[in-house]
Structure formats: C-alpha cells, structure tokens
Amino acid sequence: MLSLARFALTLIASATSQRLGAHAMRIAIAIIFLWIGGLKFVPYEADSITPFVANNPVMSLFYAHPDQYAHHLTREGELKPEERAWQTANNTYAFSDGLGAVELLIGVVTLVGLVSRRWGMIGAVLAFLTPFVTLSFLITTPQAWVPALGDAQHGFPYLSGAGRLVIKDVALLTGAWLVMVDSARAILACGAQREATRESEAIALEGREAMG
C-alpha cells in the first residue's frame, strides 16, 4: 500500500504531470474567457453586469445614465421590453459587446499558448490582470454584499450571490500566474536551446575552417 502511494506521488510530481497540469489550466482559463466572453453579446448577461459597471468609477463612464441603473434591473430569464430599451439607450449592450470582444481575444490568445509560448505568455498576462479589475468590484459594488434588510448578517464579510461569483476570480488569478510561470520557463528553455545550437554551429564552423 505504501509503495502504491509512493508511486502515485511520484507520478503526480513528475515533469510530465506538471506539463499536463499547465496545459489543463491554460485550457480551463481559455474556456472561462471564451464562454463568458461569448455570453457578453447576449442581453441577459449584459443586463446582469450593469451594477458592476455602473458603480465602477472608470467603467461607468461608458454608460449614458449609470446613476439610474437600479430602477431598470431585471432578473435572468425575465423579459421587459421597456427595460431593454433603457439598457440600449444607456449603452449597456454596446459596452458589453466591447467587453465580450476583449474576453474572447484573451481566451483565444491564451489557448494559442498550447502551440506558441510567446503568445501564451501574452494571454496569461492578460488573464492574470483581468481578475484585479473584477475583484475591485467587491469594493465598488454594493450588491456584492448582503444588504441590510433585517437579518443580523449583512455587509462585510457576508458576500451576496454576486460577491461569491466575484471572489472565485482569486482562483483564476492564481491559475493565470501558474500559466505565466510555465510560459516563461518554456520561452527561456527555447532561448537557451537556440543559443546552444548557435554555439555548436560556430564551433563546428571554426573546426572546418581550421582543417581547411
């Protein structure tokens, strides 16, 4: 039993396992950005991020009427044409489309890292920086915390559904860091290999010239 456990640990700790883990993390990050980025082009998703955008001091500049958002919120699956019309006039969907395009780009570039470590590094850096933006919503968005509606548990540290969704980006942040490390190692290893090849070719050339 002990030998079996040792074998399992050795297998998990192997270089091959580490490479597979890095690839799996890269694919997982790409799936998140591609899926969520694609949903940004759908009205219900654009509506759902309205509180985050409207309360952000920078992102709110893209909205026409960020101070009015609370009067026009809808639940997922609910269709209210008058609220959709307001969201359109508020630039909600235009902003969400732009954000979705950026997330799709990050997802694609991260996935390309499976065959190109340099592009993969770019994607990993972008994926690493993104959670800093989303995690800032915990500071700027009141809806990230349980409201004071009578229960004793409200405000910090009681995360609402929206807040619990945001806090998970800590894992995305860490995963992106691991992918960056893997990409950096691969880039450095490739550079060292090219340098060694050039040195070998130079030595061989000098040898041929000496013999000639």
C-alpha positions as CSV (number, residue, x, y, z in Angstrom):
1,M,0.0,0.0,0.0
2,L,2.9,2.3,0.9
3,S,4.7,1.6,-2.4
4,L,1.5,2.3,-4.3
5,A,1.1,5.6,-2.6
6,R,4.7,6.5,-3.3
7,F,4.2,5.6,-7.0
8,A,1.1,7.8,-7.2
9,L,3.0,10.7,-5.6
10,T,6.0,10.2,-7.9
11,L,3.6,10.2,-10.9
12,I,1.9,13.3,-9.8
13,A,5.2,15.1,-9.1
14,S,6.7,14.2,-12.5
15,A,7.6,16.7,-15.1
16,T,5.0,15.2,-17.5
17,S,2.3,15.7,-14.9
18,Q,3.4,19.3,-14.4
19,R,3.2,20.0,-18.1
20,L,-0.2,18.4,-18.3
21,G,-1.4,20.4,-15.4
22,A,-0.2,23.7,-17.0
23,H,-1.9,22.7,-20.3
24,A,-5.1,21.9,-18.4
25,M,-5.0,25.2,-16.6
26,R,-4.4,27.0,-19.8
27,I,-7.4,25.3,-21.4
28,A,-9.6,25.9,-18.4
29,I,-8.8,29.7,-18.4
30,A,-9.5,29.8,-22.2
31,I,-12.9,28.1,-21.7
32,I,-13.8,30.6,-19.0
33,F,-13.0,33.6,-21.1
34,L,-14.4,32.2,-24.4
35,W,-17.7,31.2,-22.8
36,I,-18.3,34.2,-20.6
37,G,-17.0,36.5,-23.4
38,G,-19.5,35.0,-25.8
39,L,-22.3,35.5,-23.4
40,K,-21.5,39.2,-23.2
41,F,-23.2,39.5,-26.6
42,V,-26.5,38.2,-25.1
43,P,-28.8,40.8,-23.5
44,Y,-29.4,39.0,-20.2
45,E,-25.6,38.8,-19.4
46,A,-25.2,42.5,-20.4
47,D,-28.1,43.3,-18.0
48,S,-26.6,41.3,-15.2
49,I,-23.3,43.1,-15.1
50,T,-25.0,46.5,-15.0
51,P,-24.5,47.0,-11.2
52,F,-20.8,46.2,-11.5
53,V,-20.2,48.6,-14.4
54,A,-22.4,51.4,-13.1
55,N,-20.6,51.5,-9.8
56,N,-17.1,51.4,-11.2
57,P,-15.6,54.8,-11.4
58,V,-13.9,54.1,-14.8
59,M,-16.4,51.7,-16.5
60,S,-19.4,53.8,-15.6
61,L,-18.1,56.5,-18.0
62,F,-19.2,54.2,-20.8
63,Y,-22.8,54.3,-19.6
64,A,-25.1,57.2,-20.5
65,H,-27.0,57.1,-17.2
66,P,-25.1,55.0,-14.7
67,D,-26.9,56.6,-11.8
68,Q,-30.3,55.3,-12.9
69,Y,-29.4,51.6,-13.3
70,A,-31.1,50.5,-10.1
71,H,-34.5,51.4,-11.5
72,H,-34.1,49.2,-14.6
73,L,-32.7,45.9,-13.3
74,T,-34.3,42.7,-14.4
75,R,-33.9,39.1,-13.3
76,E,-32.3,36.5,-15.6
77,G,-34.9,34.9,-17.8
78,E,-37.2,37.9,-17.4
79,L,-38.1,40.0,-20.5
80,K,-39.2,43.6,-20.0
81,P,-39.1,45.5,-23.4
82,E,-39.1,48.9,-21.7
83,E,-36.1,48.0,-19.6
84,R,-34.3,46.6,-22.7
85,A,-35.0,49.8,-24.4
86,W,-33.5,51.8,-21.5
87,Q,-30.4,49.5,-21.4
88,T,-29.9,50.1,-25.2
89,A,-30.1,53.9,-24.6
90,N,-27.7,53.5,-21.7
91,N,-25.1,51.9,-24.0
92,T,-25.3,48.8,-21.8
93,Y,-25.2,46.4,-24.8
94,A,-22.6,48.3,-26.7
95,F,-20.2,48.3,-23.7
96,S,-20.9,44.6,-23.1
97,D,-20.2,43.8,-26.7
98,G,-16.8,45.5,-26.5
99,L,-16.0,43.8,-23.2
100,G,-17.0,40.4,-24.7
101,A,-14.7,41.0,-27.7
102,V,-11.8,41.6,-25.3
103,E,-12.6,38.5,-23.3
104,L,-12.8,36.4,-26.4
105,L,-9.5,37.7,-27.5
106,I,-7.9,36.8,-24.2
107,G,-9.4,33.4,-24.4
108,V,-8.1,32.8,-27.9
109,V,-4.6,34.1,-27.2
110,T,-4.4,32.0,-24.0
111,L,-5.4,28.9,-26.0
112,V,-2.8,29.6,-28.7
113,G,-0.3,29.2,-25.9
114,L,-0.6,25.4,-26.4
115,V,1.4,25.8,-29.6
116,S,3.1,29.2,-29.1
117,R,4.6,30.0,-25.7
118,R,5.2,33.7,-26.5
119,W,1.5,34.2,-27.4
120,G,0.6,32.1,-24.5
121,M,2.6,34.4,-22.2
122,I,0.6,37.4,-23.6
123,G,-2.7,35.6,-23.0
124,A,-1.6,34.5,-19.5
125,V,-0.6,38.1,-18.6
126,L,-3.9,39.4,-19.7
127,A,-5.8,36.7,-17.9
128,F,-3.7,37.5,-14.8
129,L,-4.5,41.2,-14.9
130,T,-8.3,40.8,-15.5
131,P,-9.2,39.5,-12.0
132,F,-7.7,42.6,-10.5
133,V,-10.5,44.5,-12.3
134,T,-13.2,42.1,-11.3
135,L,-12.1,41.8,-7.7
136,S,-12.2,45.6,-7.4
137,F,-16.0,45.2,-7.7
138,L,-16.0,43.9,-4.1
139,I,-15.0,47.5,-3.2
140,T,-17.1,49.5,-5.6
141,T,-20.3,47.4,-5.9
142,P,-22.8,47.5,-3.0
143,Q,-24.6,44.5,-4.5
144,A,-21.5,42.3,-3.8
145,W,-22.6,42.2,-0.1
146,V,-25.7,41.0,1.7
147,P,-28.0,44.1,2.1
148,A,-29.3,45.2,5.5
149,L,-32.9,44.0,5.2
150,G,-33.5,42.9,8.8
151,D,-31.1,40.0,9.2
152,A,-28.2,40.3,11.5
153,Q,-25.8,39.1,8.9
154,H,-25.2,41.8,6.3
155,G,-22.3,43.8,4.8
156,F,-18.7,42.6,5.2
157,P,-17.8,39.7,5.3
158,Y,-21.2,38.4,4.1
159,L,-20.9,38.0,0.3
160,S,-24.1,38.1,-1.7
161,G,-24.5,35.8,-4.8
162,A,-22.8,38.4,-6.9
163,G,-20.0,38.7,-4.4
164,R,-19.5,35.0,-4.2
165,L,-19.2,34.9,-8.0
166,V,-16.6,37.6,-8.0
167,I,-14.4,36.1,-5.2
168,K,-13.9,33.0,-7.3
169,D,-11.7,35.1,-9.5
170,V,-8.9,34.6,-6.9
171,A,-8.6,31.1,-8.3
172,L,-8.4,32.5,-11.9
173,L,-5.7,34.9,-10.8
174,T,-3.6,32.1,-9.3
175,G,-4.2,29.8,-12.3
176,A,-3.1,32.5,-14.7
177,W,0.1,33.1,-12.6
178,L,0.9,29.3,-12.9
179,V,0.4,29.5,-16.7
180,M,2.7,32.6,-16.9
181,V,5.4,30.6,-15.0
182,D,5.1,27.7,-17.4
183,S,5.2,30.1,-20.4
184,A,8.3,31.9,-19.0
185,R,10.1,28.6,-18.4
186,A,9.3,27.4,-21.9
187,I,10.5,30.7,-23.5
188,L,13.8,30.6,-21.5
189,A,14.4,27.0,-22.3
190,C,13.8,27.6,-26.0
191,G,16.2,30.6,-26.0
192,A,18.8,28.5,-24.2
193,Q,18.5,25.8,-26.7
194,R,18.8,28.2,-29.6
195,E,21.9,29.7,-28.0
196,A,23.5,26.3,-27.5
197,T,22.7,25.4,-31.1
198,R,24.4,28.6,-32.4
199,E,27.5,27.9,-30.2
200,S,27.7,24.3,-31.6
201,E,27.4,25.6,-35.1
202,A,30.1,28.2,-34.5
203,I,32.5,25.6,-33.0
204,A,31.8,23.3,-36.0
205,L,32.5,26.1,-38.4
206,E,35.7,27.0,-36.7
207,G,36.8,23.4,-36.8
208,R,36.1,23.1,-40.6
209,E,38.0,26.4,-41.2
210,A,41.0,25.1,-39.2
211,M,41.0,21.9,-41.1
212,G,40.7,23.8,-44.4
